[in-house]
Amino acid sequence: MLYLVLGLVVFLGAHSVRIVAEGWRTGTVARIGPNALKMVYSVVSLVGFGLIIWGFGQARMQPVQWWSPPVGMRHAASLLTLLAFVLLAAAYVPGNGIKARVHHPMVLGVKVWALAHLLANGNSAHVVLFGAFLVWAVLNFSAARRRDRVAGTVYPPGRAVATVMTVVAGVVAWLVFAMWLHGWWIGIRPFG
C-alpha cells in the first residue's frame, strides 16, 4: 500500500499545482519556459503513474475488504463509466456541446470514473486509489471553474455534429475498453 500512496502523492501532487500554487506555476513558466516545465511535469507524472500501477498491483495481492457492494453497483458503475468516457471524449473533440456546457469535461469525467469504481469496489486498494482520484477531481474541478470566473472565460457554443461525434467516440472507446482492454491491462473483466 505504501507504493500506491506514494504514487498517488507524486502523480496527483504534480497534477495539483494549479489547484494550490497557480502563482508558483506562472512564475516557473516565466523563468524556465513552458516546454521545460512540461518536461519536468511529464517525468514526475510518469514516475507517479508507474508507482500507482505497481503499488495498486501489490495492494491487490493482500486485499482488506471494507465493504461488499451489492451486485447492482457493478451495473451502475458500468453506466457511470460510459458517461466518464463520453466526458473524456468531450475534452478532445473540438466544438462539442458537452464541453460548452460543463467547461472541464476531462476532470468531470475523472470524478464520475472514480465514483463509479468506488461504488463497485470495497477493498482498501480500490478505496485508496479511487477515493484519492475523486477528492483530487472535486478540488481540481472547483479550482478550474474558479479560474474561469476570474478570467471571464467564455466557452463557444457547441455544434450538434461535434456533440454527436463526441458521444459516438466516447461510446466506442468505452466498449473497447470494457470488453477487451480493462481485462488485458487491469486483469478484471467488467462483463465477465
C-alpha angles and dihedrals in degrees: 000000000000094000092047091053092044091050091050091050092050097041099040091038090059089047092049099062092100090050098052108015112029091146092052090049093051091049092048092051089051091048103043103013131249096274094054091049091049090051093052091043091051094049093047091046093050092050090049092046091050090051090049092052094046094041093048091051090050093046091050090058090066103036121189109197113218095176140346111237117216115258090249089068089070089061091047089048091052092052093045091048089052088055090048091055091050089051090049090052089049089062090062109031106086120231099013123150095230093064090043088056105039098025096205106047097162094058091043088050090054089052092052092044093051093046091049092054093046090054092053101039130055107176125108097253092054094043092051095044100043095033090056092049091047093052091045093049093049091051093043094049091050092048092048092051090049091051089050092052093048092047093043090234113187119196116212116243115265127247122233095232092052091047092052090048089051093053093046092048091048094049093047092048090048092050093049092047096043096044101040121356100051091058094042097046103030102025095235121105109208092200100040 
